[in-house]
Amino acid sequence: MKKNSDLMDGELELINQYTRRSFSEDELYAFPVVLCDNEIDRDNERFSDEALYGLEKLFVGVTGVMDHDPKSKNQSARIFSCSVEAPAGKTTSDGRAYLRLRARAYVPVAQCSSDLITMIDSGIKKEVSVGCSVRKRICSVCGGSNDICGHIKGRVYDGKTCCVILDEPTDAYEWSFVAVPAQRAAGVTKNYAKGEIKMDIEKRLSEGGEQTFTADEVNALAERLRSLSEKAADGEAYRKRLEADIRKAAAVALPELKRDTLGFITSKMSAVQLEELCTALGKKAASQMPLRPQLYSSAAAGKTDNSEFRNI
């Protein structure tokens, strides 16, 4: 029976948190696997940097199955640790700092797992795909919710290809060995290589005190701050557009409501709440006018069920 030679310091204790009895190193086989990254995938979707950090916590302890078939007989491995990494000098296809979510998983060394271990070591069982849910699906073109904005992922708008940014993960329920993953780089990898940065910078900063960072870590942190600043600017621009649409719709739907009062109300609302208010006011304004003028966006008018704006 194959013995494991890939366990690193402290990993045996991590694995034994999930076992009913304590296993020895010779009874376990561990391997690294890239679950997902922030690159645009085959479905014209990508995870935000922040989503990867959220999934970093959610995927610890999650089981691996085959072909996203959640049957107990398809359980094949379990993740015991997970971290976001930034390979030095690597960027995404659209020029952002590349980040990936890399996990460590284990299987017992037993007769029933012998074939799986051989398939992993031979590179046959390699590609993986994740099963998770997110709260937000953000349009890369306008920064709004892709469910209502009307932009179609994969289409080009003003020279920019639209993709959906997956943000605010709420659950990670499985990861699967598959033949063709949506994310091209997702799969079993070799051991940790030099030049890869474990993105624990935020944790170290939160601990306070004097900290020392490598040049690569400083560059990675600077790139993340730049990315966050750009997203904040995009979000503020989208928020202003929503507030303008709300004012126009409210002038028709609620003419007795003073502009200052409306401004005070919207200033306290989140972007999601603004979208809901914009849609509700838009529908009310449309119902009060025989011919709807250009007062608010088509998204506000509730045109969210037109099939030509969906990617089926």
C-alpha positions, 0 to 999 in steps of 0.5 A: 500500500502506498505510504504518504510522504507529503505531510508537512509540519503540523498537518497531521494534527489538522487532519486528525481534527476530522477523524474519529481516531488519531491517524498516523502519517503512514495511514494518510495521503495528502495533496495540494489542489488549486480550487479557484482563482481571480482569473476570468473563466470559460463562463466569463465569470471570475471571483473577486479578490475579496471573495477568495479570502471569504472562500479561504475560510469557508472551504476548510473541512469541505468534502471533495466529490466526483462531477458535482454529484453530492452522493456519499458514495462519491466522497473522495477527499476532505480539505484540512487547510486553505489559503490565498496565494499570490504567485510572484510576478503573475497577473491575470489576462486583464492585468490584475494581480493574480490570486488563487485559492490553494487547499490541502486535502487528504484521503486515507491510505486504504484499499478503497482509495488506492486507485484514486491515489494512483490517479492523482499521482499520475496526473489523471485525476487533476482538474477540479471545480468548486460548488459555492454560492455568492450574494453578489454577481457584479457586472464588470462594465457598469458595476451594478448587479448583472441580474438587472443591469442588462449587460451580457457577459461575453459581449464587448462594450466600448472595447471592454468584454463584460464578465460577471464578478462573483462577490460575497460568498455565503457558502462553500458546499463541495469541490469536485474532480471533473474533466473540464473545469470552468476555471482553467488553472483549477486542479491538483498541483505539485508541492508548494513552490518557491516564490509563492506568497501566502496572503496572511498580510492582513492577519499580521497587520491586525496583530499590531506591533512591528512587522517585516515584509518581503518585497513581493509581499509589499508589491502584492499588498500595494496591488490589492490596495490599488484594486480596492481603490478602483472598486471603491471608485466604481461603486461610488459612480454606480451609487450616484447613477442609482441616486440620480435615477431615484430622484427622477422617478420620485419626481413622478411617483412621489412629487410631494416628497422633498428632494432633501428628505429623499437625499437623506434617506438614500444616503443611509442605504446600501447599493442593494437597497438603492437598487430595490428602491430604484426599481420600485419607484420606476414601476410606480412612475411608469404606472402613472404616466401614459407614455414613459419618458426618459426619467430613469433606467430601463433596469429601474422600470423592472425590465429584468425578465426579458430573455434577450438580456439573459445568458441561458 
